[in-house]
Structures are given as C-alpha cells and as structure tokens.
Amino acid sequence: MEEKKLNRLKVILAEKNLSNKWLSEQLGVGQATISKWVTNSSQPNLEMLLRMSECLQVSLEELVRFDALPKIEKKKITYKT
C-alpha cells in the first residue's frame, strides 16, 4: 500500500482554522500557488518558508519537519587493494 505524505502546511492551516486564501493574501501570492504547496505539486523557496513561519506563528522547524522521512542506513565501504 502506498504511504500517503502529510503536508505540514496543510496540517498547520487546518489546526489554526486558516484558509489558503488568507495565507495567499498575507504572502502576496496567488491562491493557486498556495494550493500547489498544500498538495505537494510544488514547493516554496526558503524566503517564502520563512515568511510563512512568521505569518503562521510557527517555527521553521515545525513547518518543514522531516521526522517522517525514512532513516538512511549507513553501510561500511571496503576497498580492494
């Protein structure tokens, strides 16, 4: 079964009872842009992430939390001489 990715921006907007329209007005971008961000069709740049964290009153870490990423297994590399 395919694992569904949760979008942190979508979750935060829902928790704070805020709309895509509200965020688009705060950031000065179109609602279509916000829609792309909350559906993972595209990603905001770092400057926009910082502005979003200020508008939403959450830390940047909270906005881009990576705890759901799979752990990368370290492998020992050996060389033949």
Contacts in CASP RR format, 6 or more apart in sequence:
PFRMAT RR
TARGET T0000
AUTHOR 0000-0000-0000
METHOD contacts of the structure
MODEL  1
MEEKKLNRLKVILAEKNLSNKWLSEQLGVGQATISKWVTNSSQPNLEMLL
RMSECLQVSLEELVRFDALPKIEKKKITYKT
5 40 0 8 1.000
5 68 0 8 1.000
6 68 0 8 1.000
7 37 0 8 1.000
7 38 0 8 1.000
7 39 0 8 1.000
7 40 0 8 1.000
8 62 0 8 1.000
8 63 0 8 1.000
8 64 0 8 1.000
8 65 0 8 1.000
9 37 0 8 1.000
9 38 0 8 1.000
9 52 0 8 1.000
9 63 0 8 1.000
10 38 0 8 1.000
10 39 0 8 1.000
12 56 0 8 1.000
12 58 0 8 1.000
12 62 0 8 1.000
12 63 0 8 1.000
13 19 0 8 1.000
13 20 0 8 1.000
13 23 0 8 1.000
13 38 0 8 1.000
13 56 0 8 1.000
16 56 0 8 1.000
18 56 0 8 1.000
20 31 0 8 1.000
20 34 0 8 1.000
20 35 0 8 1.000
20 38 0 8 1.000
21 31 0 8 1.000
21 34 0 8 1.000
23 34 0 8 1.000
23 52 0 8 1.000
23 55 0 8 1.000
23 56 0 8 1.000
24 30 0 8 1.000
24 31 0 8 1.000
24 33 0 8 1.000
24 34 0 8 1.000
26 55 0 8 1.000
27 34 0 8 1.000
27 48 0 8 1.000
27 51 0 8 1.000
27 52 0 8 1.000
27 55 0 8 1.000
29 48 0 8 1.000
33 42 0 8 1.000
35 41 0 8 1.000
36 42 0 8 1.000
37 43 0 8 1.000
37 44 0 8 1.000
44 52 0 8 1.000
49 60 0 8 1.000
49 63 0 8 1.000
49 64 0 8 1.000
50 60 0 8 1.000
52 63 0 8 1.000
53 59 0 8 1.000
53 60 0 8 1.000
53 62 0 8 1.000
53 63 0 8 1.000
56 63 0 8 1.000
END
